[in-house]
Each structure stands twice: as structure tokens, then as C-alpha cells.
Amino acid sequence: MVGLRGKYSLTPEIYLTGWGLIGAGGADLDWDVALGLGYDFNERISAIAGYRALGVDYSDDGFLFDAVQQGPILGVSIKF
């Protein structure tokens, strides 16, 4: 997998974050994209809300898994 991840500060506490990944590995194609809005409570803890979509196209000896999953995300980030 290869991709990019970024963060853009709107204010000292609020930021936009996102990533995009693409690759193959054992599948014909894998991908993952997300965009979120985050809030830094302090230097170590932040909360993020956004939207994420990921897909996989895999086939092996008659087995086929070709799916896209997408929806909202909500998380907490703790830096050590």
C-alpha cells in the first residue's frame, strides 16, 4: 500500500485531516480514503469525526470478494 496523509490547522485547536491509500498486496486492488475534522484538547489527546470509505477487489480460485464499505467515523487519538 502507498498513500498520503495530511493535517491542516484551521485554528490552534481545530484541524482537517485526511488520507488516501491504494495498493494490491494479495488483492487485485485495495483502497482507503478518509476526511475528518479534529479537535486538540491538549498536546496528547484529540477527537476526530469524519467519513471513511474503503474497498477491496479480491479473487482466488473461484472465490470473489469485491466490496466497498463506507460511513461515518468517530475516534479519539492519544499520542505517547
Residue pairs with C-beta under 8 A, 6 or more apart in sequence:
1 21
1 22
1 23
1 25
1 30
1 32
2 21
2 22
2 23
3 19
3 20
3 21
3 22
3 23
3 32
4 19
4 20
5 17
5 18
5 19
6 17
6 18
6 19
7 15
7 16
7 17
7 38
8 15
8 16
8 17
9 15
10 16
12 40
13 39
13 40
13 41
14 37
14 38
14 39
14 40
15 37
15 38
15 39
15 40
16 35
16 36
16 37
16 38
17 35
17 36
17 37
17 38
17 48
17 50
18 33
18 34
18 35
18 36
18 50
19 32
19 33
19 34
20 31
20 32
20 33
21 30
21 31
21 32
21 33
22 29
22 30
22 31
22 32
23 29
23 30
23 31
24 30
26 58
26 60
27 56
27 57
27 58
28 57
28 58
28 59
29 55
29 56
29 57
30 54
30 55
30 56
30 57
31 54
31 55
32 52
32 53
32 54
32 55
33 52
33 53
33 54
34 50
34 51
34 52
34 53
34 73
35 50
35 51
36 48
36 49
36 50
36 51
36 73
37 48
37 49
37 50
38 46
38 47
38 48
38 49
38 77
39 46
39 47
39 48
40 46
41 47
43 79
44 78
44 79
44 80
45 76
45 77
45 78
45 79
46 76
46 77
47 74
47 75
47 76
47 77
48 73
48 74
48 75
48 76
48 77
49 72
49 73
49 74
50 72
50 73
51 70
51 71
51 72
51 73
52 70
52 71
52 72
52 73
53 68
53 69
53 70
54 68
54 69
54 70
55 67
55 68
55 69
56 65
56 66
56 67
57 65
57 66
58 64
58 65
58 66
59 65
59 66
